[in-house]
Amino acid sequence: MKSKVLIIAILFGIFSYSCDRWIDTNLNVDPTSPSNVPFKTILPTTQVGIAYVLGGDIGRFTGCFTQQFYGNNRQHLGIYNYTFKEDDISNAWNTMYAGPMVDLYYMMHKAPEQQSPYYQGVSEILMAFSLGMWTDLIGAIPYSEAFQGTNNLTPKFDSQEEIYNSIQKLLDSAITHLQATTSLFKPGADDFIYGGKTSKWIKAAYTLKARYFLHLKKYNEALAALQNGFTSNDDDMQVNFTEKETEANPLYQFDVQRGDISMGPALMTLMNQFNDPRRPFFAKKDDKGGFSSDSPLGPFYASANSPVPFITYAEAKFIEAECQLANGNKTAAYNAYKEGILASMAKVGVSDADAQSYWSQNTVDVGENNLTLKHIIEQKYIACFFSPEVYTDWRRTGFPELTPVKGNAIPRRFPYPQSERLYNYNNVKAVAPNFQDPNFIFTDKLWWDKTFWNP
């Protein structure tokens, strides 16, 4: 657990956002005593820290692989062409493991001492989300031996199967803690996601459970979880940013400061085929007055006050559609498919009339007997723009059908970070013996990929 001074240093040095909003500067905290750091100080830094990584490197890199973004210069031109190296991912990895995740670990273990199950539940959900994000990119990652400081500087890597078990246990534990009748300390204004509303956090936990059940083809378990999950766009788990430059959305900041990406050709082609009314929300028009890979990023996701979604109601409906289709329940699948599309339209601001016009196309309203997994995932690909879940979906299902921009393969995973090779080599080698092979990111499949989807 870091001191207040170190937290502020990280916020300025890594994220460049204002401590006036994210930190209570009036707190008188002994920097040598982590036990004195209030949860209300820690929680917002973890939420914003995760959002900056998710809406920063992770979202951009996976977006390049899935051709939702086009990398047109410098680092992102290389990543778009699959020149993806261990040092490309090190900043995001080190930021998460030395920042939000270690703070979440502290809250998870300190909350019982302070009789604060609500903070414990929230921290468990955020930890589960963080583990899920990393394991779906890298596979085996440290958890059971992580966050011990100098007591263990070389933690082992838990297998992805073990991480998935840990995720579900964390989410179950969170639900129990958030259902407690009392909590000495309670999240409120310091909770930038739900403002301390435990009912919303419980819905988020169930919806995340469904996401990770789906990855393992546990369709019935996913559907059962969704019964207690999101019920509208108002439930979306996301961090909202502001118009202030120092508190602005990370994609907006990247676009203003570097501008190395534009809209991806696969996404724009698909949206153009559907005459999609979300295009002006996702993208700006190119020099020819249309939407293409020359289109700059649009206002909904790349404005200063744009949100960074963690998981949404629209995604939940597409999860439901896929599970119902797999179980042969065509009517339920079709209803969920439609609701996922309309939820995405409403979220970005498309009018009801334009949304209904979109739905009325026979390429979208295909009829329940004609609905396929391809239809579901293509619409989810659009609705979940800029989410790493799109990369997971492509690896699971092969949809949307993407043509490699270079060579004959798209990477199926991220490399292990440079810092792990340098300082935890033996443990990386134990779980990925060929991790230094130049073709590693193309040939090595994650556990769920090779076990459940692409043996």
C-alpha positions as CSV (number, residue, x, y, z in Angstrom):
1,M,0.0,0.0,0.0
2,K,1.4,3.4,-1.0
3,S,1.5,6.5,1.1
4,K,-0.5,9.6,0.1
5,V,2.6,11.3,-1.2
6,L,3.3,8.3,-3.5
7,I,-0.3,8.2,-4.7
8,I,-0.2,11.8,-5.7
9,A,3.2,11.3,-7.4
10,I,1.7,8.4,-9.4
11,L,-1.3,10.4,-10.4
12,F,0.8,13.3,-11.6
13,G,3.6,11.3,-13.1
14,I,1.6,8.5,-14.9
15,F,-1.9,9.7,-15.4
16,S,-1.5,13.5,-15.4
17,Y,-4.8,14.2,-13.8
18,S,-5.7,16.7,-11.1
19,C,-5.3,15.6,-7.4
20,D,-8.0,18.2,-6.6
21,R,-10.7,15.9,-7.8
22,W,-9.2,12.5,-7.3
23,I,-7.6,13.1,-3.9
24,D,-8.8,14.8,-0.7
25,T,-6.0,17.2,-0.3
26,N,-7.2,18.2,3.2
27,L,-6.5,14.8,4.7
28,N,-3.8,14.7,7.3
29,V,-2.3,11.3,6.8
30,D,0.9,9.8,8.2
31,P,2.7,8.7,5.0
32,T,4.6,6.0,6.9
33,S,1.5,4.3,8.2
34,P,-0.7,2.7,5.4
35,S,-3.3,1.7,8.1
36,N,-4.2,5.4,8.3
37,V,-5.0,5.9,4.7
38,P,-8.8,6.2,4.5
39,F,-10.7,4.0,2.0
40,K,-12.3,7.2,0.6
41,T,-8.8,8.3,-0.5
42,I,-7.9,4.9,-2.0
43,L,-11.1,4.0,-3.9
44,P,-11.2,6.9,-6.4
45,T,-7.5,6.5,-7.3
46,T,-8.0,2.8,-8.1
47,Q,-11.1,3.5,-10.2
48,V,-9.5,6.2,-12.2
49,G,-6.2,4.3,-12.5
50,I,-8.0,1.3,-14.0
51,A,-10.0,3.5,-16.3
52,Y,-6.8,5.2,-17.6
53,V,-5.2,1.8,-18.4
54,L,-8.3,0.3,-19.9
55,G,-9.2,3.5,-21.8
56,G,-5.5,4.0,-22.7
57,D,-3.0,1.4,-23.8
58,I,-5.2,-1.6,-23.5
59,G,-8.1,-0.2,-25.4
60,R,-5.9,1.2,-28.1
61,F,-3.8,-1.9,-28.6
62,T,-6.6,-4.4,-28.7
63,G,-8.5,-1.9,-31.0
64,C,-5.6,-2.0,-33.4
65,F,-5.6,-5.8,-33.5
66,T,-9.4,-5.9,-34.1
67,Q,-9.2,-3.1,-36.7
68,Q,-11.5,-0.8,-34.7
69,F,-8.6,1.6,-34.8
70,Y,-6.0,2.3,-37.6
71,G,-2.5,2.9,-36.3
72,N,-1.2,5.6,-38.6
73,N,2.0,6.7,-36.9
74,R,4.9,5.9,-34.5
75,Q,4.2,3.1,-32.0
76,H,0.6,2.5,-33.1
77,L,1.6,2.1,-36.7
78,G,3.9,-0.7,-35.6
79,I,1.3,-2.3,-33.3
80,Y,-1.3,-2.2,-36.1
81,N,1.2,-4.1,-38.2
82,Y,1.8,-6.6,-35.4
83,T,5.2,-5.3,-34.3
84,F,4.2,-5.7,-30.7
85,K,7.0,-6.0,-28.2
86,E,7.4,-6.7,-24.5
87,D,8.2,-3.0,-23.7
88,D,4.9,-1.9,-25.4
89,I,2.9,-3.4,-22.6
90,S,5.2,-2.8,-19.6
91,N,3.8,0.6,-18.7
92,A,0.2,-0.6,-18.4
93,W,1.3,-3.7,-16.6
94,N,3.5,-1.9,-14.1
95,T,1.0,0.8,-13.5
96,M,-1.8,-1.7,-12.6
97,Y,0.3,-4.0,-10.5
98,A,2.1,-1.3,-8.6
99,G,-0.9,1.0,-8.4
100,P,-4.6,0.1,-8.4
101,M,-4.3,-3.6,-7.9
102,V,-2.0,-3.3,-4.8
103,D,-4.4,-0.7,-3.4
104,L,-7.3,-3.0,-4.0
105,Y,-5.5,-5.8,-2.3
106,Y,-5.0,-3.5,0.7
107,M,-8.7,-2.6,0.8
108,M,-9.8,-6.2,0.5
109,H,-7.8,-7.2,3.5
110,K,-8.2,-4.1,5.6
111,A,-11.9,-3.7,5.2
112,P,-12.8,-6.6,7.6
113,E,-10.7,-5.0,10.3
114,Q,-12.7,-1.8,9.9
115,Q,-16.0,-3.6,9.7
116,S,-16.6,-2.1,6.2
117,P,-18.0,-4.9,4.0
118,Y,-19.2,-2.4,1.3
119,Y,-15.7,-1.3,0.6
120,Q,-14.5,-4.9,0.7
121,G,-17.2,-5.8,-1.9
122,V,-16.3,-2.9,-4.2
123,S,-12.6,-3.7,-4.0
124,E,-13.2,-7.4,-4.8
125,I,-15.2,-6.5,-7.9
126,L,-12.5,-4.1,-9.1
127,M,-9.9,-6.7,-8.4
128,A,-11.9,-9.4,-10.3
129,F,-12.2,-7.0,-13.2
130,S,-8.5,-6.2,-13.2
131,L,-7.5,-9.9,-13.1
132,G,-10.0,-10.6,-15.9
133,M,-8.6,-7.9,-18.1
134,W,-5.0,-9.1,-17.7
135,T,-5.6,-12.8,-17.9
136,D,-7.6,-12.4,-21.1
137,L,-4.6,-10.7,-22.7
138,I,-1.7,-12.6,-21.2
139,G,-2.9,-15.9,-19.7
140,A,-1.1,-16.9,-16.5
141,I,-0.5,-13.9,-14.2
142,P,0.6,-13.3,-10.6
143,Y,-2.2,-13.2,-8.0
144,S,-2.0,-15.7,-5.2
145,E,1.6,-14.6,-4.3
146,A,1.3,-11.1,-5.6
147,F,1.2,-7.7,-3.7
148,Q,3.5,-8.9,-0.9
149,G,6.1,-6.1,-1.4
150,T,9.6,-7.0,-0.4
151,N,8.4,-10.2,1.2
152,N,8.1,-11.7,-2.3
153,L,9.5,-9.8,-5.3
154,T,9.2,-12.8,-7.6
155,P,5.6,-14.1,-7.3
156,K,4.6,-17.2,-9.2
157,F,2.2,-16.9,-12.1
158,D,-1.2,-18.6,-11.4
159,S,-2.6,-20.5,-14.4
160,Q,-5.5,-18.9,-16.3
161,E,-7.8,-21.6,-15.0
162,E,-6.8,-20.7,-11.4
163,I,-7.3,-17.0,-12.2
164,Y,-10.8,-17.7,-13.6
165,N,-11.6,-19.6,-10.4
166,S,-10.3,-16.6,-8.4
167,I,-12.4,-14.2,-10.4
168,Q,-15.6,-16.1,-9.7
169,K,-14.8,-16.4,-6.0
170,L,-14.0,-12.7,-5.7
171,L,-17.3,-11.8,-7.3
172,D,-19.3,-14.2,-5.1
173,S,-17.6,-12.8,-2.1
174,A,-18.3,-9.3,-3.2
175,I,-22.0,-10.0,-3.6
176,T,-22.2,-11.4,-0.1
177,H,-20.3,-8.3,1.4
178,L,-22.5,-5.8,-0.5
179,Q,-25.6,-7.5,0.8
180,A,-24.5,-6.8,4.4
181,T,-27.0,-4.8,6.5
182,T,-24.4,-2.5,7.9
183,S,-21.0,-1.1,7.0
184,L,-19.0,1.1,9.3
185,F,-17.5,3.0,6.4
186,K,-19.5,3.3,3.2
187,P,-18.5,4.5,-0.3
188,G,-20.3,7.7,-1.4
189,A,-19.0,10.6,-3.4
190,D,-15.6,8.9,-3.5
191,D,-17.1,6.1,-5.7
192,F,-16.8,7.5,-9.2
193,I,-18.6,4.6,-10.7
194,Y,-21.8,4.2,-8.7
195,G,-21.7,6.8,-6.0
196,G,-21.9,4.1,-3.3
197,K,-25.0,2.4,-4.6
198,T,-24.5,-1.2,-3.5
199,S,-27.4,-2.4,-5.6
200,K,-25.6,-1.2,-8.7
201,W,-22.4,-2.9,-7.6
202,I,-24.2,-6.2,-7.1
203,K,-25.6,-6.0,-10.6
204,A,-22.1,-5.3,-11.9
205,A,-20.8,-8.4,-10.1
206,Y,-23.4,-10.7,-11.6
207,T,-22.9,-9.3,-15.1
208,L,-19.1,-9.8,-14.8
209,K,-19.8,-13.3,-13.7
210,A,-21.8,-13.9,-16.9
211,R,-18.9,-12.5,-19.0
212,Y,-16.4,-14.9,-17.6
213,F,-18.8,-17.9,-17.7
214,L,-19.4,-17.2,-21.4
215,H,-15.6,-17.4,-22.1
216,L,-15.7,-21.0,-20.8
217,K,-19.0,-21.9,-22.6
218,K,-20.8,-22.1,-19.3
219,Y,-24.0,-20.8,-20.9
220,N,-26.5,-21.8,-18.2
221,E,-24.3,-20.3,-15.5
222,A,-24.0,-17.1,-17.5
223,L,-27.8,-16.9,-18.0
224,A,-28.4,-17.5,-14.3
225,A,-26.0,-14.7,-13.4
226,L,-27.7,-12.3,-15.9
227,Q,-31.0,-12.8,-14.0
228,N,-29.5,-10.6,-11.3
229,G,-27.4,-8.4,-13.7
230,F,-27.9,-5.1,-15.5
231,T,-31.4,-4.1,-16.6
232,S,-30.7,-0.9,-18.4
233,N,-28.0,1.5,-19.6
234,D,-28.2,3.3,-16.3
235,D,-26.5,0.3,-14.7
236,D,-23.4,0.5,-16.9
237,M,-20.1,0.2,-15.0
238,Q,-18.0,3.1,-16.2
239,V,-15.9,6.0,-15.0
240,N,-17.0,9.4,-16.2
241,F,-14.5,12.2,-16.9
242,T,-14.8,16.0,-17.1
243,E,-14.2,18.9,-19.5
244,K,-11.1,19.9,-17.5
245,E,-7.9,19.1,-19.4
246,T,-6.4,17.6,-16.2
247,E,-9.4,15.4,-15.6
248,A,-10.1,14.4,-19.2
249,N,-10.8,11.1,-20.8
250,P,-7.5,9.2,-21.6
251,L,-8.4,8.5,-25.3
252,Y,-9.1,12.2,-25.7
253,Q,-5.8,13.1,-24.1
254,F,-4.0,10.7,-26.4
255,D,-5.7,12.0,-29.5
256,V,-4.9,15.6,-28.6
257,Q,-1.3,15.0,-27.6
258,R,-0.3,12.4,-30.2
259,G,-3.1,11.5,-32.7
260,D,-1.5,8.3,-33.8
261,I,-4.7,6.5,-34.5
262,S,-7.9,7.0,-36.6
263,M,-10.9,4.8,-37.1
264,G,-10.3,1.3,-38.1
265,P,-11.1,0.0,-41.6
266,A,-13.0,-3.1,-40.5
267,L,-15.2,-1.2,-38.2
268,M,-15.9,1.6,-40.6
269,T,-16.6,-0.9,-43.5
270,L,-19.1,-2.8,-41.3
271,M,-20.8,0.4,-40.1
272,N,-21.0,1.7,-43.6
273,Q,-22.6,-1.5,-44.9
274,F,-25.3,-1.1,-42.2
275,N,-25.7,2.6,-42.8
276,D,-25.1,2.8,-39.1
277,P,-26.5,6.0,-37.4
278,R,-23.8,5.7,-34.7
279,R,-21.1,6.7,-37.1
280,P,-21.1,10.4,-36.3
281,F,-20.9,9.5,-32.6
282,F,-18.0,7.1,-33.1
283,A,-16.1,9.0,-35.8
284,K,-15.7,12.4,-37.5
285,K,-16.0,12.6,-41.3
286,D,-12.9,12.2,-43.4
287,D,-11.7,14.8,-45.9
288,K,-14.1,13.4,-48.5
289,G,-17.1,13.8,-46.3
290,G,-17.6,10.1,-45.5
291,F,-16.5,7.6,-42.8
292,S,-13.4,5.6,-43.4
293,S,-10.0,4.7,-41.8
294,D,-9.1,8.4,-42.5
295,S,-11.9,9.5,-40.1
296,P,-10.7,11.0,-36.8
297,L,-12.1,9.7,-33.6
298,G,-15.6,10.9,-32.8
299,P,-17.2,12.7,-29.9
300,F,-18.8,9.9,-27.8
301,Y,-15.6,8.0,-26.9
302,A,-12.9,10.6,-27.5
303,S,-14.2,13.8,-26.0
304,A,-12.7,15.2,-22.7
305,N,-15.8,14.2,-20.8
306,S,-16.3,10.8,-22.5
307,P,-16.8,7.8,-20.2
308,V,-14.6,4.7,-20.1
309,P,-17.0,1.7,-19.9
310,F,-15.9,-1.4,-18.0
311,I,-18.9,-3.5,-18.8
312,T,-22.3,-2.4,-20.2
313,Y,-26.0,-3.4,-20.4
314,A,-25.6,-3.7,-24.2
315,E,-22.8,-6.3,-23.7
316,A,-24.9,-8.1,-21.2
317,K,-27.7,-8.5,-23.8
318,F,-25.3,-9.8,-26.4
319,I,-24.0,-12.3,-23.8
320,E,-27.6,-13.4,-23.3
321,A,-28.2,-13.6,-27.0
322,E,-25.2,-15.8,-27.5
323,C,-26.0,-18.1,-24.6
324,Q,-29.6,-18.5,-25.6
325,L,-28.6,-19.2,-29.2
326,A,-26.2,-21.9,-28.0
327,N,-29.0,-23.4,-26.0
328,G,-31.3,-23.4,-29.0
329,N,-33.7,-20.8,-27.6
330,K,-34.1,-18.8,-30.7
331,T,-36.8,-16.4,-29.6
332,A,-35.0,-15.4,-26.4
333,A,-31.8,-15.1,-28.3
334,Y,-33.4,-12.8,-30.9
335,N,-35.0,-10.6,-28.3
336,A,-31.7,-10.1,-26.5
337,Y,-29.9,-9.5,-29.8
338,K,-32.4,-6.7,-30.6
339,E,-32.2,-5.2,-27.2
340,G,-28.4,-5.1,-27.3
341,I,-28.5,-3.2,-30.5
342,L,-31.1,-0.7,-29.3
343,A,-29.3,-0.2,-26.0
344,S,-26.1,0.7,-27.8
345,M,-28.0,3.2,-30.0
346,A,-29.6,4.8,-26.9
347,K,-26.3,5.0,-25.0
348,V,-24.5,7.0,-27.6
349,G,-27.5,9.3,-28.3
350,V,-29.1,7.9,-31.5
351,S,-32.8,8.9,-31.8
352,D,-35.4,6.3,-31.4
353,A,-36.5,6.9,-35.0
354,D,-33.0,6.3,-36.4
355,A,-32.5,3.3,-34.2
356,Q,-35.7,1.7,-35.4
357,S,-34.8,2.5,-39.0
358,Y,-31.5,0.7,-38.5
359,W,-33.2,-2.3,-37.0
360,S,-35.7,-2.5,-39.8
361,Q,-33.0,-3.4,-42.3
362,N,-33.2,-7.0,-43.4
363,T,-29.4,-7.3,-42.8
364,V,-30.0,-6.5,-39.1
365,D,-33.5,-7.7,-38.5
366,V,-32.7,-11.1,-40.0
367,G,-35.5,-13.0,-38.3
368,E,-35.1,-15.3,-35.3
369,N,-34.9,-18.4,-37.4
370,N,-32.0,-17.0,-39.4
371,L,-30.0,-15.5,-36.4
372,T,-26.5,-16.8,-36.2
373,L,-23.5,-16.3,-34.0
374,K,-22.0,-14.2,-36.7
375,H,-24.9,-11.7,-36.5
376,I,-24.6,-11.4,-32.8
377,I,-20.9,-10.9,-32.6
378,E,-20.8,-8.4,-35.5
379,Q,-23.4,-6.3,-33.7
380,K,-21.5,-6.7,-30.4
381,Y,-18.3,-5.7,-32.2
382,I,-19.9,-2.3,-33.0
383,A,-21.7,-1.9,-29.7
384,C,-18.6,-2.7,-27.6
385,F,-16.3,-0.4,-29.5
386,F,-13.0,0.2,-27.8
387,S,-13.5,-2.6,-25.3
388,P,-10.8,-5.4,-25.1
389,E,-13.8,-7.8,-24.9
390,V,-14.0,-7.4,-28.7
391,Y,-10.5,-8.9,-29.0
392,T,-11.6,-11.8,-26.8
393,D,-14.8,-12.3,-28.9
394,W,-12.7,-12.5,-32.1
395,R,-10.4,-15.1,-30.7
396,R,-13.3,-17.1,-29.3
397,T,-15.6,-17.1,-32.3
398,G,-13.6,-15.9,-35.3
399,F,-16.0,-13.0,-35.8
400,P,-16.0,-10.5,-37.2
401,E,-14.0,-12.0,-40.0
402,L,-10.8,-10.0,-40.1
403,T,-8.1,-10.1,-42.7
404,P,-4.6,-9.7,-41.3
405,V,-3.0,-6.4,-42.3
406,K,0.4,-8.1,-42.5
407,G,1.4,-11.7,-43.0
408,N,-1.2,-14.4,-42.5
409,A,-2.1,-14.2,-38.8
410,I,-3.4,-11.7,-36.2
411,P,-1.8,-12.0,-32.7
412,R,-3.8,-14.2,-30.4
413,R,-2.3,-12.8,-27.2
414,F,-0.1,-10.1,-25.7
415,P,3.5,-10.7,-24.9
416,Y,4.7,-10.9,-21.3
417,P,6.0,-7.5,-20.1
418,Q,9.7,-6.6,-20.2
419,S,9.7,-6.1,-16.5
420,E,8.7,-9.7,-15.8
421,R,11.4,-11.0,-18.1
422,L,14.0,-8.9,-16.3
423,Y,12.9,-9.4,-12.7
424,N,10.8,-12.6,-12.6
425,Y,12.2,-14.6,-15.5
426,N,12.0,-18.1,-13.9
427,N,8.3,-17.8,-13.1
428,V,7.5,-16.5,-16.6
429,K,9.5,-19.4,-18.1
430,A,7.6,-21.9,-16.0
431,V,4.2,-21.0,-17.5
432,A,5.4,-20.0,-21.0
433,P,8.6,-21.8,-22.0
434,N,8.6,-20.3,-25.4
435,F,7.7,-16.7,-24.4
436,Q,10.8,-15.3,-26.1
437,D,10.0,-17.0,-29.5
438,P,9.5,-14.2,-32.1
439,N,6.2,-15.9,-33.1
440,F,4.9,-16.3,-29.6
441,I,2.0,-13.8,-29.8
442,F,0.8,-15.5,-33.0
443,T,1.1,-19.2,-32.0
444,D,0.5,-19.3,-28.3
445,K,-3.2,-19.6,-27.4
446,L,-4.6,-18.8,-24.0
447,W,-6.1,-21.6,-21.9
448,W,-9.7,-20.8,-22.7
449,D,-8.9,-20.3,-26.4
450,K,-7.3,-23.7,-26.9
451,T,-9.5,-25.6,-24.4
452,F,-13.0,-24.4,-25.3
453,W,-12.9,-22.6,-28.7
454,N,-9.9,-23.4,-30.9
455,P,-8.2,-26.7,-29.9
